[in-house]
């Protein structure tokens, strides 16, 4: 152990002035550190391992339609998976609260009309000098209050999406505010609802994402911005979010990737196979022991004339004995497959990333 520590100390001090990714070692030092090399082999299948991914709506493209008032659901004339246009009737309710709102609107209109008539009359009388200015100001204030009350009554019904005639009949027709896809019916005919209870879940089908739950080991190889190709499709999704924590039950990390806008042929809830995109002719098969991990990235140590160079690679597929990687490797340069831990210690000792 003392000899090994001494050798490492000598190597570290000798390597300090060099570039971050270079490690200068002679044949004797390589032998003492137990470093063994193996030749690179071009991967027979350059494709990354397939991952199961679920198509989901983007977080900003999904919303819930709620009951604008308490009442009983009369009908829900749409089904899950249906494409609806803006203005389509999604549900109809009967509400005992609406006739009172309709009556309040009618009363507010009558009061506003009367207040405006009194104001206009007092303006004419004041212009002729027949009434005091104070009385005119009182008429104008009363007209403003009546118009404000009318505006509030109209706004209440407008927010509910109910016309005055529908309010009088106690009927609410809930309409789609924008083109969307029905994801879920959350209420059924005959069901009694309170205000703001959910009716349907909708999504904009033009804004979709892939959602993957990858084992921790695989998730460590994924980077934001990576492209994922979908089997049987020309679409590619770009990784936009990598979960921070792992699931206690499954030890997986959730990853989300954004699909191109308006991509046809994909539906929320659909399962697809996704693979990391790999440039042609740039995949290699190496022993799993050649891989080294640092700062959330994967590295191999390629042989150079003066020692070794740390090269970052992307792991495409991996099992207990071998890994398929892509990166700036040279087919003629062997990589270290033994003594990798010692090489990593030397490399990090002189500031490698």
Secondary structure as UniProt FT lines:
FT   HELIX           2..15
FT   TURN            16..17
FT   TURN            20..21
FT   STRAND          22..24
FT   HELIX           27..32
FT   TURN            33..34
FT   STRAND          36..38
FT   STRAND          41..42
FT   STRAND          51..57
FT   HELIX           59..61
FT   STRAND          62..66
FT   STRAND          71..75
FT   TURN            80..81
FT   STRAND          83..84
FT   TURN            86..87
FT   STRAND          89..94
FT   TURN            96..97
FT   HELIX           98..127
FT   TURN            128..129
FT   HELIX           133..160
FT   HELIX           164..169
FT   STRAND          171..175
FT   STRAND          180..185
FT   TURN            189..190
FT   STRAND          192..193
FT   TURN            195..196
FT   STRAND          198..203
FT   TURN            205..206
FT   STRAND          208..215
FT   HELIX           216..219
FT   TURN            220..221
FT   TURN            224..225
FT   STRAND          227..230
FT   TURN            231..232
FT   STRAND          236..242
FT   TURN            248..250
FT   STRAND          252..258
FT   TURN            261..262
FT   TURN            264..265
FT   TURN            268..269
FT   STRAND          271..276
FT   TURN            280..281
FT   STRAND          283..287
FT   HELIX           288..290
FT   STRAND          292..294
FT   TURN            295..296
FT   STRAND          297..304
FT   TURN            305..306
FT   STRAND          307..318
FT   STRAND          322..327
FT   TURN            331..332
FT   STRAND          335..338
FT   HELIX           340..349
FT   TURN            350..351
//
